[in-house]
Amino acid sequence: MPKTRGGSLEAQNAQLKKTLAERLLDVATLKEMLGNNFRSPVQGGDLWTAARQGIA
């Protein structure tokens, strides 16, 4: 039996929610691992600017 459009959207939504939860957990884990040991190489903490300038 083919999936209905609503069922397909529900399955896709569930997969996206799972992926988001995994990424949020990854971010939380990295923040926990880095703790206070992480310091931006640029005064003021703008890591993205540092990366664009080739500093980070």
PDB file of N, CA, C and O in Angstrom:
ATOM      1  N   MET A   1       0.837  -1.172   0.000  1.00  0.00           N
ATOM      2  CA  MET A   1       0.000   0.000   0.000  1.00  0.00           C
ATOM      3  C   MET A   1       0.887   1.243   0.000  1.00  0.00           C
ATOM      4  O   MET A   1       1.757   1.369   0.862  1.00  0.00           O
ATOM      5  N   PRO A   2       0.688   2.172  -0.955  1.00  0.00           N
ATOM      6  CA  PRO A   2       1.515   3.378  -1.028  1.00  0.00           C
ATOM      7  C   PRO A   2       1.226   4.309   0.149  1.00  0.00           C
ATOM      8  O   PRO A   2       0.114   4.359   0.675  1.00  0.00           O
ATOM      9  N   LYS A   3       2.264   5.039   0.539  1.00  0.00           N
ATOM     10  CA  LYS A   3       2.097   6.012   1.613  1.00  0.00           C
ATOM     11  C   LYS A   3       1.274   7.190   1.123  1.00  0.00           C
ATOM     12  O   LYS A   3       1.371   7.603  -0.032  1.00  0.00           O
ATOM     13  N   THR A   4       0.476   7.714   2.013  1.00  0.00           N
ATOM     14  CA  THR A   4      -0.262   8.918   1.668  1.00  0.00           C
ATOM     15  C   THR A   4       0.678  10.106   1.785  1.00  0.00           C
ATOM     16  O   THR A   4       1.748  10.017   2.388  1.00  0.00           O
ATOM     17  N   ARG A   5       0.266  11.199   1.208  1.00  0.00           N
ATOM     18  CA  ARG A   5       1.106  12.392   1.266  1.00  0.00           C
ATOM     19  C   ARG A   5       1.344  12.813   2.713  1.00  0.00           C
ATOM     20  O   ARG A   5       2.459  13.179   3.087  1.00  0.00           O
ATOM     21  N   GLY A   6       0.288  12.758   3.523  1.00  0.00           N
ATOM     22  CA  GLY A   6       0.419  13.115   4.923  1.00  0.00           C
ATOM     23  C   GLY A   6       1.356  12.184   5.660  1.00  0.00           C
ATOM     24  O   GLY A   6       2.154  12.629   6.485  1.00  0.00           O
ATOM     25  N   GLY A   7       1.270  10.893   5.371  1.00  0.00           N
ATOM     26  CA  GLY A   7       2.150   9.920   6.006  1.00  0.00           C
ATOM     27  C   GLY A   7       3.592  10.142   5.622  1.00  0.00           C
ATOM     28  O   GLY A   7       4.494   9.996   6.447  1.00  0.00           O
ATOM     29  N   SER A   8       3.812  10.496   4.361  1.00  0.00           N
ATOM     30  CA  SER A   8       5.162  10.765   3.890  1.00  0.00           C
ATOM     31  C   SER A   8       5.738  12.001   4.569  1.00  0.00           C
ATOM     32  O   SER A   8       6.906  12.023   4.958  1.00  0.00           O
ATOM     33  N   LEU A   9       4.915  13.016   4.704  1.00  0.00           N
ATOM     34  CA  LEU A   9       5.372  14.238   5.365  1.00  0.00           C
ATOM     35  C   LEU A   9       5.645  13.982   6.840  1.00  0.00           C
ATOM     36  O   LEU A   9       6.596  14.524   7.403  1.00  0.00           O
ATOM     37  N   GLU A  10       4.819  13.164   7.460  1.00  0.00           N
ATOM     38  CA  GLU A  10       5.038  12.828   8.867  1.00  0.00           C
ATOM     39  C   GLU A  10       6.349  12.069   9.043  1.00  0.00           C
ATOM     40  O   GLU A  10       7.086  12.317   9.997  1.00  0.00           O
ATOM     41  N   ALA A  11       6.640  11.154   8.136  1.00  0.00           N
ATOM     42  CA  ALA A  11       7.890  10.396   8.211  1.00  0.00           C
ATOM     43  C   ALA A  11       9.088  11.313   8.002  1.00  0.00           C
ATOM     44  O   ALA A  11      10.093  11.197   8.703  1.00  0.00           O
ATOM     45  N   GLN A  12       8.984  12.210   7.053  1.00  0.00           N
ATOM     46  CA  GLN A  12      10.070  13.155   6.798  1.00  0.00           C
ATOM     47  C   GLN A  12      10.256  14.074   8.000  1.00  0.00           C
ATOM     48  O   GLN A  12      11.387  14.358   8.395  1.00  0.00           O
ATOM     49  N   ASN A  13       9.159  14.540   8.582  1.00  0.00           N
ATOM     50  CA  ASN A  13       9.233  15.406   9.753  1.00  0.00           C
ATOM     51  C   ASN A  13       9.895  14.677  10.917  1.00  0.00           C
ATOM     52  O   ASN A  13      10.719  15.258  11.623  1.00  0.00           O
ATOM     53  N   ALA A  14       9.544  13.416  11.121  1.00  0.00           N
ATOM     54  CA  ALA A  14      10.146  12.630  12.196  1.00  0.00           C
ATOM     55  C   ALA A  14      11.650  12.483  11.978  1.00  0.00           C
ATOM     56  O   ALA A  14      12.429  12.580  12.926  1.00  0.00           O
ATOM     57  N   GLN A  15      12.056  12.250  10.733  1.00  0.00           N
ATOM     58  CA  GLN A  15      13.480  12.107  10.428  1.00  0.00           C
ATOM     59  C   GLN A  15      14.222  13.419  10.666  1.00  0.00           C
ATOM     60  O   GLN A  15      15.329  13.418  11.203  1.00  0.00           O
ATOM     61  N   LEU A  16      13.621  14.528  10.272  1.00  0.00           N
ATOM     62  CA  LEU A  16      14.246  15.835  10.488  1.00  0.00           C
ATOM     63  C   LEU A  16      14.370  16.147  11.972  1.00  0.00           C
ATOM     64  O   LEU A  16      15.382  16.694  12.409  1.00  0.00           O
ATOM     65  N   LYS A  17      13.355  15.805  12.745  1.00  0.00           N
ATOM     66  CA  LYS A  17      13.417  16.023  14.192  1.00  0.00           C
ATOM     67  C   LYS A  17      14.526  15.187  14.817  1.00  0.00           C
ATOM     68  O   LYS A  17      15.241  15.658  15.701  1.00  0.00           O
ATOM     69  N   LYS A  18      14.669  13.942  14.356  1.00  0.00           N
ATOM     70  CA  LYS A  18      15.721  13.068  14.872  1.00  0.00           C
ATOM     71  C   LYS A  18      17.092  13.638  14.531  1.00  0.00           C
ATOM     72  O   LYS A  18      17.982  13.667  15.381  1.00  0.00           O
ATOM     73  N   THR A  19      17.265  14.089  13.294  1.00  0.00           N
ATOM     74  CA  THR A  19      18.539  14.666  12.861  1.00  0.00           C
ATOM     75  C   THR A  19      18.865  15.918  13.665  1.00  0.00           C
ATOM     76  O   THR A  19      20.008  16.112  14.081  1.00  0.00           O
ATOM     77  N   LEU A  20      17.868  16.766  13.883  1.00  0.00           N
ATOM     78  CA  LEU A  20      18.082  17.977  14.671  1.00  0.00           C
ATOM     79  C   LEU A  20      18.500  17.629  16.097  1.00  0.00           C
ATOM     80  O   LEU A  20      19.424  18.235  16.639  1.00  0.00           O
ATOM     81  N   ALA A  21      17.825  16.658  16.703  1.00  0.00           N
ATOM     82  CA  ALA A  21      18.166  16.257  18.063  1.00  0.00           C
ATOM     83  C   ALA A  21      19.598  15.731  18.136  1.00  0.00           C
ATOM     84  O   ALA A  21      20.316  16.014  19.096  1.00  0.00           O
ATOM     85  N   GLU A  22      20.015  14.968  17.126  1.00  0.00           N
ATOM     86  CA  GLU A  22      21.389  14.447  17.099  1.00  0.00           C
ATOM     87  C   GLU A  22      22.396  15.585  16.991  1.00  0.00           C
ATOM     88  O   GLU A  22      23.427  15.567  17.663  1.00  0.00           O
ATOM     89  N   ARG A  23      22.103  16.578  16.149  1.00  0.00           N
ATOM     90  CA  ARG A  23      23.031  17.702  15.986  1.00  0.00           C
ATOM     91  C   ARG A  23      23.112  18.540  17.262  1.00  0.00           C
ATOM     92  O   ARG A  23      24.193  18.987  17.647  1.00  0.00           O
ATOM     93  N   LEU A  24      21.972  18.749  17.913  1.00  0.00           N
ATOM     94  CA  LEU A  24      21.973  19.495  19.164  1.00  0.00           C
ATOM     95  C   LEU A  24      22.777  18.767  20.226  1.00  0.00           C
ATOM     96  O   LEU A  24      23.473  19.394  21.025  1.00  0.00           O
ATOM     97  N   LEU A  25      22.683  17.450  20.235  1.00  0.00           N
ATOM     98  CA  LEU A  25      23.477  16.664  21.170  1.00  0.00           C
ATOM     99  C   LEU A  25      24.960  16.779  20.835  1.00  0.00           C
ATOM    100  O   LEU A  25      25.794  16.886  21.734  1.00  0.00           O
ATOM    101  N   ASP A  26      25.291  16.757  19.546  1.00  0.00           N
ATOM    102  CA  ASP A  26      26.689  16.929  19.128  1.00  0.00           C
ATOM    103  C   ASP A  26      27.233  18.268  19.621  1.00  0.00           C
ATOM    104  O   ASP A  26      28.343  18.333  20.150  1.00  0.00           O
ATOM    105  N   VAL A  27      26.457  19.331  19.450  1.00  0.00           N
ATOM    106  CA  VAL A  27      26.893  20.660  19.872  1.00  0.00           C
ATOM    107  C   VAL A  27      27.073  20.703  21.384  1.00  0.00           C
ATOM    108  O   VAL A  27      28.068  21.230  21.880  1.00  0.00           O
ATOM    109  N   ALA A  28      26.109  20.148  22.115  1.00  0.00           N
ATOM    110  CA  ALA A  28      26.202  20.141  23.578  1.00  0.00           C
ATOM    111  C   ALA A  28      27.429  19.358  24.036  1.00  0.00           C
ATOM    112  O   ALA A  28      28.115  19.766  24.972  1.00  0.00           O
ATOM    113  N   THR A  29      27.703  18.239  23.379  1.00  0.00           N
ATOM    114  CA  THR A  29      28.861  17.418  23.725  1.00  0.00           C
ATOM    115  C   THR A  29      30.154  18.174  23.468  1.00  0.00           C
ATOM    116  O   THR A  29      31.058  18.161  24.303  1.00  0.00           O
ATOM    117  N   LEU A  30      30.249  18.833  22.317  1.00  0.00           N
ATOM    118  CA  LEU A  30      31.457  19.603  22.002  1.00  0.00           C
ATOM    119  C   LEU A  30      31.659  20.747  22.991  1.00  0.00           C
ATOM    120  O   LEU A  30      32.782  21.002  23.425  1.00  0.00           O
ATOM    121  N   LYS A  31      30.584  21.429  23.346  1.00  0.00           N
ATOM    122  CA  LYS A  31      30.704  22.512  24.318  1.00  0.00           C
ATOM    123  C   LYS A  31      31.185  21.975  25.656  1.00  0.00           C
ATOM    124  O   LYS A  31      32.014  22.596  26.321  1.00  0.00           O
ATOM    125  N   GLU A  32      30.666  20.825  26.047  1.00  0.00           N
ATOM    126  CA  GLU A  32      31.084  20.210  27.313  1.00  0.00           C
ATOM    127  C   GLU A  32      32.557  19.812  27.250  1.00  0.00           C
ATOM    128  O   GLU A  32      33.298  20.009  28.213  1.00  0.00           O
ATOM    129  N   MET A  33      32.980  19.253  26.117  1.00  0.00           N
ATOM    130  CA  MET A  33      34.369  18.824  25.968  1.00  0.00           C
ATOM    131  C   MET A  33      35.321  20.019  25.976  1.00  0.00           C
ATOM    132  O   MET A  33      36.400  19.957  26.564  1.00  0.00           O
ATOM    133  N   LEU A  34      34.916  21.097  25.325  1.00  0.00           N
ATOM    134  CA  LEU A  34      35.782  22.269  25.245  1.00  0.00           C
ATOM    135  C   LEU A  34      35.815  23.033  26.558  1.00  0.00           C
ATOM    136  O   LEU A  34      36.848  23.580  26.943  1.00  0.00           O
ATOM    137  N   GLY A  35      34.684  23.066  27.239  1.00  0.00           N
ATOM    138  CA  GLY A  35      34.607  23.765  28.511  1.00  0.00           C
ATOM    139  C   GLY A  35      35.152  25.167  28.406  1.00  0.00           C
ATOM    140  O   GLY A  35      34.834  25.895  27.466  1.00  0.00           O
ATOM    141  N   ASN A  36      35.963  25.547  29.357  1.00  0.00           N
ATOM    142  CA  ASN A  36      36.567  26.879  29.355  1.00  0.00           C
ATOM    143  C   ASN A  36      37.941  26.871  28.702  1.00  0.00           C
ATOM    144  O   ASN A  36      38.663  27.866  28.769  1.00  0.00           O
ATOM    145  N   ASN A  37      38.310  25.762  28.072  1.00  0.00           N
ATOM    146  CA  ASN A  37      39.627  25.668  27.445  1.00  0.00           C
ATOM    147  C   ASN A  37      39.682  26.337  26.086  1.00  0.00           C
ATOM    148  O   ASN A  37      40.764  26.538  25.536  1.00  0.00           O
ATOM    149  N   PHE A  38      38.526  26.682  25.539  1.00  0.00           N
ATOM    150  CA  PHE A  38      38.482  27.270  24.204  1.00  0.00           C
ATOM    151  C   PHE A  38      38.566  28.779  24.289  1.00  0.00           C
ATOM    152  O   PHE A  38      37.797  29.406  25.017  1.00  0.00           O
ATOM    153  N   ARG A  39      39.477  29.357  23.565  1.00  0.00           N
ATOM    154  CA  ARG A  39      39.599  30.809  23.478  1.00  0.00           C
ATOM    155  C   ARG A  39      39.727  31.171  21.996  1.00  0.00           C
ATOM    156  O   ARG A  39      40.477  30.542  21.250  1.00  0.00           O
ATOM    157  N   SER A  40      38.999  32.166  21.601  1.00  0.00           N
ATOM    158  CA  SER A  40      39.076  32.628  20.231  1.00  0.00           C
ATOM    159  C   SER A  40      40.431  33.291  19.992  1.00  0.00           C
ATOM    160  O   SER A  40      40.934  33.981  20.879  1.00  0.00           O
ATOM    161  N   PRO A  41      41.035  33.098  18.817  1.00  0.00           N
ATOM    162  CA  PRO A  41      42.332  33.708  18.527  1.00  0.00           C
ATOM    163  C   PRO A  41      42.234  35.212  18.294  1.00  0.00           C
ATOM    164  O   PRO A  41      43.257  35.891  18.198  1.00  0.00           O
ATOM    165  N   VAL A  42      41.030  35.732  18.204  1.00  0.00           N
ATOM    166  CA  VAL A  42      40.841  37.152  17.949  1.00  0.00           C
ATOM    167  C   VAL A  42      40.233  37.792  19.188  1.00  0.00           C
ATOM    168  O   VAL A  42      39.253  37.285  19.735  1.00  0.00           O
ATOM    169  N   GLN A  43      40.807  38.894  19.627  1.00  0.00           N
ATOM    170  CA  GLN A  43      40.240  39.583  20.776  1.00  0.00           C
ATOM    171  C   GLN A  43      38.813  39.994  20.444  1.00  0.00           C
ATOM    172  O   GLN A  43      38.549  40.527  19.366  1.00  0.00           O
ATOM    173  N   GLY A  44      37.911  39.749  21.355  1.00  0.00           N
ATOM    174  CA  GLY A  44      36.510  40.025  21.104  1.00  0.00           C
ATOM    175  C   GLY A  44      35.761  38.753  20.746  1.00  0.00           C
ATOM    176  O   GLY A  44      34.530  38.745  20.745  1.00  0.00           O
ATOM    177  N   GLY A  45      36.465  37.697  20.447  1.00  0.00           N
ATOM    178  CA  GLY A  45      35.843  36.403  20.254  1.00  0.00           C
ATOM    179  C   GLY A  45      35.167  36.170  18.923  1.00  0.00           C
ATOM    180  O   GLY A  45      34.323  35.278  18.826  1.00  0.00           O
ATOM    181  N   ASP A  46      35.492  36.921  17.902  1.00  0.00           N
ATOM    182  CA  ASP A  46      34.846  36.728  16.605  1.00  0.00           C
ATOM    183  C   ASP A  46      35.605  35.681  15.800  1.00  0.00           C
ATOM    184  O   ASP A  46      36.463  36.005  14.979  1.00  0.00           O
ATOM    185  N   LEU A  47      35.272  34.422  16.053  1.00  0.00           N
ATOM    186  CA  LEU A  47      35.980  33.308  15.419  1.00  0.00           C
ATOM    187  C   LEU A  47      35.734  33.264  13.919  1.00  0.00           C
ATOM    188  O   LEU A  47      36.628  32.885  13.163  1.00  0.00           O
ATOM    189  N   TRP A  48      34.531  33.646  13.468  1.00  0.00           N
ATOM    190  CA  TRP A  48      34.242  33.600  12.040  1.00  0.00           C
ATOM    191  C   TRP A  48      35.113  34.578  11.267  1.00  0.00           C
ATOM    192  O   TRP A  48      35.585  34.255  10.177  1.00  0.00           O
ATOM    193  N   THR A  49      35.331  35.761  11.812  1.00  0.00           N
ATOM    194  CA  THR A  49      36.222  36.726  11.180  1.00  0.00           C
ATOM    195  C   THR A  49      37.639  36.176  11.137  1.00  0.00           C
ATOM    196  O   THR A  49      38.341  36.308  10.134  1.00  0.00           O
ATOM    197  N   ALA A  50      38.052  35.555  12.242  1.00  0.00           N
ATOM    198  CA  ALA A  50      39.393  34.967  12.302  1.00  0.00           C
ATOM    199  C   ALA A  50      39.552  33.893  11.245  1.00  0.00           C
ATOM    200  O   ALA A  50      40.600  33.805  10.605  1.00  0.00           O
ATOM    201  N   ALA A  51      38.534  33.078  11.053  1.00  0.00           N
ATOM    202  CA  ALA A  51      38.610  32.010  10.055  1.00  0.00           C
ATOM    203  C   ALA A  51      38.724  32.595   8.652  1.00  0.00           C
ATOM    204  O   ALA A  51      39.487  32.091   7.828  1.00  0.00           O
ATOM    205  N   ARG A  52      37.974  33.648   8.378  1.00  0.00           N
ATOM    206  CA  ARG A  52      38.040  34.269   7.060  1.00  0.00           C
ATOM    207  C   ARG A  52      39.414  34.901   6.818  1.00  0.00           C
ATOM    208  O   ARG A  52      39.887  34.952   5.683  1.00  0.00           O
ATOM    209  N   GLN A  53      40.038  35.373   7.873  1.00  0.00           N
ATOM    210  CA  GLN A  53      41.342  36.009   7.725  1.00  0.00           C
ATOM    211  C   GLN A  53      42.478  34.992   7.778  1.00  0.00           C
ATOM    212  O   GLN A  53      43.644  35.356   7.628  1.00  0.00           O
ATOM    213  N   GLY A  54      42.145  33.732   7.988  1.00  0.00           N
ATOM    214  CA  GLY A  54      43.157  32.697   8.022  1.00  0.00           C
ATOM    215  C   GLY A  54      43.893  32.589   9.339  1.00  0.00           C
ATOM    216  O   GLY A  54      44.955  31.971   9.402  1.00  0.00           O
ATOM    217  N   ILE A  55      43.350  33.178  10.394  1.00  0.00           N
ATOM    218  CA  ILE A  55      44.004  33.128  11.706  1.00  0.00           C
ATOM    219  C   ILE A  55      43.639  31.853  12.446  1.00  0.00           C
ATOM    220  O   ILE A  55      44.481  31.247  13.108  1.00  0.00           O
ATOM    221  N   ALA A  56      42.370  31.446  12.331  1.00  0.00           N
ATOM    222  CA  ALA A  56      41.891  30.292  13.104  1.00  0.00           C
ATOM    223  C   ALA A  56      42.162  29.003  12.361  1.00  0.00           C
ATOM    224  O   ALA A  56      41.829  27.925  12.853  1.00  0.00           O
TER     225      ALA A  56
END
